[in-house]
């Protein structure tokens, strides 16, 4: 059965935990995905995919996204480790 381009949301795992943690920190700073994409020089849909745990970002992307929301990658990782989605 074909999914016709639909993404299957992961229930848990490091990608889901990272995305959820990044989204929480982004929203805490009052920033939209559009603002982050402009600052990080990446597409807004990429941020959406990362936040939903559908893609695993490269280290370079993680650093750029964290700079865009003025936080450290280590903070996002610590939040990720505390996430209910992290296994």
C-alpha positions in Angstrom: 0.0 0.0 0.0 1.5 3.3 -1.1 1.5 6.3 1.3 1.5 8.8 -1.6 4.2 11.1 -0.1 2.7 11.2 3.4 5.2 11.0 6.2 4.7 8.5 9.0 5.2 10.1 12.4 7.6 8.3 14.6 6.2 7.4 18.1 9.5 7.8 19.8 13.3 7.8 19.3 16.1 10.3 19.3 14.8 12.2 16.2 11.4 12.6 17.7 12.9 13.7 21.1 15.3 16.1 19.4 12.6 17.7 17.3 10.2 18.1 20.2 12.9 19.6 22.4 14.0 22.0 19.7 10.3 23.0 19.0 9.8 23.8 22.7 12.9 26.0 22.9 12.0 27.8 19.7 8.5 28.5 20.9 9.8 29.5 24.4 11.8 32.2 22.5 8.7 33.3 20.6 10.1 32.5 17.2 8.2 31.0 14.2 9.7 28.4 11.9 9.9 31.1 9.3 12.1 33.3 11.5 14.4 30.4 12.3 14.6 29.3 8.7 15.7 32.9 7.7 18.3 33.1 10.4 19.6 29.5 9.9 19.5 29.8 6.1 17.4 26.7 5.6 14.0 25.9 4.3 11.0 26.1 6.7 9.8 22.7 5.7 13.2 21.3 6.8 12.6 22.7 10.3 9.1 21.2 10.2 10.4 17.8 9.3 13.1 18.0 12.1 10.6 19.1 14.7 8.2 16.3 13.8 11.1 13.8 14.1 10.9 12.8 10.4 14.5 13.6 9.5 17.7 13.4 11.4 19.6 16.7 11.0 23.3 16.8 10.3 25.5 18.3 13.1 26.1 21.4 10.9 22.3 21.9 10.7 21.8 21.4 14.5 24.5 24.1 15.2 22.9 26.5 12.7 19.4 26.0 14.1 20.6 26.5 17.7 22.4 29.7 16.8 19.2 30.9 15.1 17.3 30.6 18.4 20.4 31.7 20.5 20.9 28.5 22.4 23.6 25.9 22.7 23.2 22.5 21.0 24.1 20.9 24.4 21.0 22.5 25.9 18.8 21.0 23.2 20.5 17.6 23.8 19.9 17.8 27.5 16.3 18.6 26.9 16.1 15.7 24.4 17.5 13.3 27.0 14.7 14.3 29.4 12.0 13.9 26.8 9.4 11.1 27.1 10.2 10.3 23.4 13.9 9.5 24.1 14.7 5.8 24.3 
